[in-house]
Amino acid sequence: MDSYEQYEQDSERIRGDNEKILNEFEKWLSDKKLSPKTIANHRNNVDFYINTFLLHEEATDASDGAYEVSHFLGFWFIKKAMWASKPSIKSNATSIKKFYEFMLEKGNIDKEDYIDLKEEIKNKMQEWLDTMDRYDDPEIEDAVRKKAYRRRNILNY
């Protein structure tokens, strides 16, 4: 079996595991008396994190994903999710924090991993939001392209 076939097989297994975990997470949130809308939002955010991001390059189990949050919220989400915004970064951070609290209570991650995740979110949030601002600023994003475009147009006159 080649590496791509192995990746596909691992991803399929993980998606099946993730569906069970997401259903348990949803019940856990319901037991905490959150509104159905809030539960759906957390589930959707976590689903995207564990079934899209964590399976994007490698087949990573949800229990191993706690250390990927900075790359996700500080780079990947901003570049890949067309709905990325400062509020959605905050919402995803909250959902991921709740998810890994649930995973801690289930015994799927260590307490130290959860503490590290919370500290990472707290310490990096402003940096992620600033990155979102820079990404949304067309003057920053396109400055090099605008110069090249102007040069081409000047040369074509």
C-alpha positions in Angstrom: 0.0 0.0 0.0 1.4 3.4 -0.9 1.5 6.4 1.4 -1.6 8.1 -0.1 -3.7 4.9 0.2 -2.5 4.6 3.8 -3.4 8.3 4.4 -6.9 7.7 2.9 -7.4 4.6 5.0 -6.3 6.4 8.2 -8.4 9.4 7.4 -11.5 7.3 6.9 -11.0 5.5 10.2 -10.4 8.9 12.0 -13.6 10.4 10.4 -15.6 7.4 11.8 -14.0 7.9 15.3 -14.6 11.7 15.0 -18.3 11.2 14.3 -18.7 9.3 17.6 -16.6 11.8 19.5 -18.7 14.7 18.0 -21.9 13.1 19.1 -20.5 12.6 22.6 -19.3 16.2 22.6 -22.7 17.4 21.6 -24.3 15.5 24.5 -21.7 16.8 26.9 -22.5 20.4 25.8 -26.3 19.7 26.1 -25.7 18.4 29.7 -24.1 21.7 30.4 -27.4 23.4 29.5 -26.1 25.3 26.5 -28.6 26.4 23.9 -29.2 24.3 20.8 -27.8 27.1 18.6 -24.6 27.3 20.8 -24.2 23.6 20.7 -24.5 23.5 16.9 -22.0 26.3 16.6 -19.4 24.5 18.8 -20.0 21.2 16.9 -19.6 22.8 13.5 -16.4 24.6 14.6 -14.9 21.5 16.1 -16.0 19.3 13.1 -14.1 21.7 10.8 -11.1 21.5 13.0 -10.9 17.8 13.4 -12.3 16.6 10.1 -10.8 19.2 7.8 -7.8 20.8 9.3 -6.4 17.8 11.2 -6.8 15.6 8.2 -5.6 18.2 5.6 -1.9 17.1 5.4 -1.6 14.2 7.7 -4.2 11.9 9.3 -4.1 13.3 12.8 -6.4 11.9 15.6 -8.5 14.5 17.5 -6.7 13.5 20.7 -3.4 14.6 19.1 -4.7 17.9 17.8 -4.4 20.0 20.9 -1.0 21.2 19.8 -2.1 22.3 16.4 -4.4 25.2 17.5 -1.9 27.9 16.9 -1.2 26.9 13.3 -4.9 26.5 12.7 -6.2 29.8 14.2 -3.1 31.9 13.4 -2.6 30.8 9.8 -4.5 28.0 8.2 -8.0 29.1 9.2 -7.3 32.7 8.1 -6.1 31.6 4.7 -8.4 28.7 3.9 -11.8 29.5 5.5 -13.6 32.2 3.5 -15.7 33.0 6.5 -12.6 33.7 8.6 -13.0 36.9 10.7 -12.0 38.1 14.1 -15.3 37.0 15.7 -14.9 33.5 14.0 -11.4 33.1 15.3 -12.6 33.8 18.8 -15.6 31.5 18.3 -13.4 28.7 17.1 -11.0 29.2 20.0 -13.8 28.9 22.4 -15.2 25.8 20.7 -11.8 24.1 20.6 -11.2 24.9 24.3 -14.5 23.4 25.2 -13.8 20.3 23.0 -10.5 19.7 24.6 -12.0 20.2 28.1 -14.4 17.4 27.1 -11.5 15.3 25.8 -9.7 15.8 29.1 -12.8 14.7 31.1 -13.1 11.6 28.9 -9.4 10.8 29.5 -8.4 11.2 25.9 -5.8 13.9 26.6 -3.6 14.7 29.6 -4.3 17.7 31.9 -1.0 19.2 30.9 -2.0 19.2 27.2 -5.3 21.0 28.1 -3.5 23.6 30.2 -1.0 24.2 27.4 -3.9 24.6 24.9 -5.6 27.2 27.1 -2.4 29.1 27.6 -1.6 29.0 23.9 -5.0 30.5 23.1 -4.7 33.1 25.8 -1.2 34.1 24.8 -1.6 34.1 21.0 -5.2 35.4 20.6 -4.1 39.0 19.9 -1.5 37.9 17.5 -4.1 35.8 15.6 -6.5 38.8 15.5 -3.7 41.1 14.2 -2.9 38.5 11.5 -6.5 38.6 10.5 -6.4 42.4 10.3 -3.3 42.3 8.1 -4.8 39.6 5.9 -8.0 41.7 5.4 -6.0 44.9 4.6 -5.8 45.1 0.8 -3.0 47.6 1.1 -0.8 45.1 2.9 -1.8 42.0 0.9 -1.5 43.5 -2.5 1.3 46.0 -2.2 3.8 44.0 -4.2 1.2 43.1 -6.8 0.1 46.7 -7.2 3.7 47.8 -7.8 4.1 45.1 -10.4 0.8 46.0 -12.1 1.7 49.7 -12.2 5.1 48.9 -13.7 3.5 46.7 -16.4 1.0 49.4 -17.3 3.6 52.1 -17.4 5.8 49.9 -19.7 2.8 49.2 -22.0 2.0 52.9 -22.6 
